[in-house]
Amino acid sequence: MKYQFSVTKTKVPKIKPDPDTLGFGEVFTDHMFLMDYNESEGWHNGRIVPYGPLELDPAALVLHYGQEMFEGLKAYKNPEGKVVLFRPEKNAERTNNTNRRMCMPEVDPELYVEAIKAVVAIDQDWIPEKEGTALYIRPFIIATEPCLSVRPSKEYLFAVVLSPVGPYYKEGMAPTKIYVEQNFIRSVKGGTGFAKIGGNYAGAMLSQEVAHEEGYSQVLWLDGIEKKYVEEIGTSNAFFVVDNEVITAPLEGTILPGITRDSVINVLRGWGYNVREERLAISDLWEYYKEGRVQEIFASGTAAVISPVGELKWNDHVMIINNGEIGEISQKLYDEITGIQLGKREDKFGWVVNVD
């Protein structure tokens, strides 16, 4: 490795959880990666230490003005027992896109990936091997300088924590019920919709609670200006299969440039599907549905990979998609992408990266 990190092993290893009862992001491994930043030294003092609380000044800028970002990816074991990551360089790229928007220092992509590899290698015995499980990786950066002036921090902490996880949805890959949000907005052009920051998620929680009260598991966001065009499903990218073509919102700064989204598009185009990255009005989707032209709707993201939609409610209109069952394309995509991630299918794109 080009970069070297100090390692302090825990003296009190934890008991590993039962893979049959794993939730999502509730249990953490023995170690974590930390690295500091200041203006004179840049990123420095990369280290792997026992997992534990962070010491943070009460005046740290992250606590007052929300200057932070995070990412998410997974580690797996392939059939040969090798530990692998899925497209980690794309997470590094997206991290720096977010950092630029949040006035935070960029991280050398090679350093970023090597830091992830190093801490995953230390805790690789935590990777669960039951079907549908993985080791979730959460890199994040927070502003740590104690200061109450409204300005970018001069000090930061880059951290990586690991969590063995089960399926994101407890029911597994079952069609979800989605509620179209009409009152709140997630983002607009020029905002932070494309960035991976906590504020985007915190601002979406009220809408999600309303959806839950209506009996729906997630929301479909519309654009923030006209409240007309479909954008994201919760924290995932949305896809609509109409007349055997696949439509997804374009990357115009209002939605997250999902790594799974990009993978889905590449796989679909490789299979010969026409994938259209263009705006789709919710009213047009309703008309297509009434005409019997909507075949599938699904969401893509790191946590669940593919989430088929079985029901979509827009105002008083309820659309039952594919008889409330998993669609052929959704299932095929899930099998293909997870197969590549787990080393069970050919990696034609060179997406899988070995940890050691």
N, C-alpha and C positions, 0 to 999 in steps of 0.2 A: 504493500500500500504506500501511496505517496505521503499520506498523513499518518501520524502516530498519536495515539491517545493513551493516557495513563489509565490503569485499571485498578480499582479497589473492590475486591470481592466482598460480598456480604458474609458476615459471620453467623447469620441466623437465616438460612434458607427457608423459604415458605413451603407449605404443603401445596402441591399442585392440585388444581380443581378437577372434579370428575367431568370428563368431556361430555357426558350425557346430560349434564345439568347446566352447561355454560350459557350465560346470557350474553349481552353485548356491552363490553366496556365496563364491567363491574369488578373484575379481578385484574391485578397487575403483577408483573414478574418481579424477579429479585433485583434487577438493576435498571438504571436509566443513564442516558447520555446527557451531559451538560457542557456548554461552551459559552464563554463570555465575550462581550464586545464593548470596546470603548474607542473613542476617536483616535487616540494615539497608537494603540496596538492592533486595532481591527479585531477580527475574530481570533481568539486565542484561548489557551487553557482547556482544550477539549479533553474530556475525561468521562470514564464510565465509573459510576459509583452505586452503592446500594440505593434502591428505590426508597424515597422518603420525602418528607415535607421540604418545601423550598423556604428559604428565609428571604422575606421581602419587606422593604421599608414601607410603612403606611402611606408615605407620600409618593410611592412609585407611580410613574406616569400611566402605566397600564391600568391602574385602579381608578383613575380619575378621567382619563380621556380615551380609554379603550384602544390604545395603540398596541395591537397584537395581531397575530395571524396563526393559522394552524393548517395541517395537512392530514391526509389519511391514506394509508396503503396497507398491504398485507404481506406476510411471509408464509410460505407453504413448504412442505416436504414432498419431493417428487417420488415416484416409485422406487428410485435407487437410494432414497434416504437423503438426497442432497437438499440443502435449504436454498430456496429461490425467492426472488422478488419479482413483481410484475411492473415493468416500465417505471422504475424509480426515478429515472432521469426526467420524466415528465412531471413528477411531483416537484423536483428541484426547479424546473423551468417555471411551473406555476407559482411556487414559493416566491421566486424573484419578481414575477409579475405583480404579485400581491404586495411584496415589500416596497416596490417602487411606488405603488399607489398609496401606501400607508406611510411614506417617508421613513422607511426603515432600511438598514443596510442590507445589501444583497449578500448571499452566501455562495461561494464558489460551488458550482454544481458537483464537481468531483468530491469536494470536502463533504458536501451534504450527503451524497450517496454512501461514501465511505463511513461516515458517522453512523448511518443506519445499519450498514452491514456489520460494523464492529459490535454494536450493542445487541443486534439480533444473534450474532455468532456466540456471544457470551451466554445468552438465554435461550439458545435454540432448543434445549430440552423442554421448553414450555410450549413448543408448537404442537397443538393437538392434531391428531391424525384421523379422527372420526370424520366421516363425510359431512360436509357443510360447515366444518370448523376451520379456523385459521388463527394466526397470530396477528392481531391488528396492531399497526404501528402508527403512533400519533406524534409527529414532529410539530413543535410550535415555537414561536418566538414572542417574547413579551418585553415591553419597555420597563426597565428597572430603575432608571435614575430617579432619585427623590426630588421632585420639583412640581410646583403647582402652577407654573406659567404654562399657557397654552402654546406649546411648541413641540417639535419632535425631540424625543429623548436622545441623549448622547451615550446612553448605556443600555445594553440589551442582554437577554439570556436566551440562548437556543437550547431547547431540550427535546429529547425523544423518549417517550414512555411506550411500553408494550403491554398488550392485554390479550390473553387467549380468549377467543370469542366463538360463540355458536352462531346460528343463523340470525340475521338482523330481525327478521320477522319470526316469531315463535312458531307460527303456523307453517313455516317453510315457504316454498315458492307457490303460494296460493294467491289467486287473484284478489286484489285489494279494491276497496271502495273509496272513490276520490270525490271530493267536494270542490267545485269551482269557486274560488274566492272572488267576491264582487265588491267588497268594501275596502279592504286593505291592499296595499301594494308592497312588493318586495324590493323593487329597484327601478331606476330610470337610467337612460344613457347619461354618462358623465358621473354616475354615482359609483358605488362599490359592488354592484351586483356580480361582477366577474371575479372579484377577490374572495379569497377563502378566509373570512374574518368572522369572529363571534357575533358582531353586531347584526350581521345578516340573519343569523339564526335566532338571536334573542328577539329581534323585531318580528319574526314569523311565528313565534310561539302562541300568541293570542289567537291568531287565525286558526292554527292547528287545534287549539282547545275548542274553538267554536265548531270546527269540523267534527271533533270527537263527540261533542254533545248532540250532533245531528246523526251520529252513527257511522261516520266516515273516518277512515284511518289517516288520510292525508289530504292536502289541498293542491289544486292545480292553480298556479298563479297566472294572471293575465298581465299584459303590459301595463306599466304605470301611468301612461299618458291617456290612452283611449279606453283602457280596460276592455280591450277587444281581442287582442291576439294572445294565443296560448304561449306560455314560456316554460316554467319548470313545474315539476310535481314535487312538492316539499323541498327537499334538498337534493333532488335528483333531476337529471335531464329527461325530458319527455319525448316519446316517439309515437307517431300515429300511422297506422297502416291503412291506406285508402286505395282501393283498386290495385292492390299488389305493389303499390309504391309506398315508400317510407318517408314521412315528413317529420322534420324536427326543427326547432327554432334556431335561427342563425346566431352566430357569435357576434353580437353587436354591442357588447359591454354590459348587458343587463342580466345575463345568465352565466353560470359557472362553466368554464371550458372543461367539462368532465373528461377524465382520462378514460373511463369506461365508455363514455359517449363516443370519443374518438375511435376506440377499439371497435365498438358496435358498427360505426359507419364503415370502417375499413373492412370488417368481416362481411358485412352485407354487400358492399360493392364487389368484394371478391367473389361472392356467390352470384353476382349478376343482377342484384336488385338496384333499382333507381332510387337513390336517397336524395331527397330535396331538402336542403338547408334553407328554409324560407318561412316567412310569417304565415300563420294559419289562424284565421278568425274563428272564434268559438261558435259564432253563428253559422259559418260555413260547415264546421264540423257537425253541428246539429242537422243541417240539411243533408250532408253526406250520410249521416246515420239513418235519417228517415228514408233515404233512398236505398238503404241496405248496402252501402259501399264501405263502411268502416269495419274492417276485419279484426284489427287488434289495436290496443293501446298498451304501452309499457313504459316503465321508467328504468334508467340505468344509473348505477353508482357503485362506488367501491364497496360499501357495506353489504348490499344485497345482490349486487351484480345486475340482475334483471328482476324487475318486479312487474308482473302482468297486472293490468287493470281489468276488473270484471264489471265495475259499475262506475258511471260518471254522472254526477248531478250538477246541472247548470240551471239556476233559478228553479222553476217548477218542472224542468225537463230532466228526465232520468234516462240515461242510455245504458242498456245492458249489453256489454261487449262480449262477443263470441260466446253467447249463452252463459256468461259468467265463468267460463273455463279458461285454462291456460291455452294461449294461442300457439300455433305451430311454429311461427317465427320466434316468439319469446322463448319457447322451450329449446329450440335449436340453437339460439344465441347463447342461452345459459349453458347448455351442454358444451358448446364450442369454446367459449371464453374460460369457463372453469376448467375445462379439459386442458387448455393451453397452460393455464396457471399451475395446474397440478402435475403437468408433465405427461398427461395421458393422451394428448393429441399433438399433432405436429405444430411446431411454432414457426409458421411460415414467415412471420413478420419480425422475428428476432426480438420479441418483447420480454422474454424471460431472462433474468439476470441471476447468476449464481452468487451466493453470499461468500463462499470461500473457494 
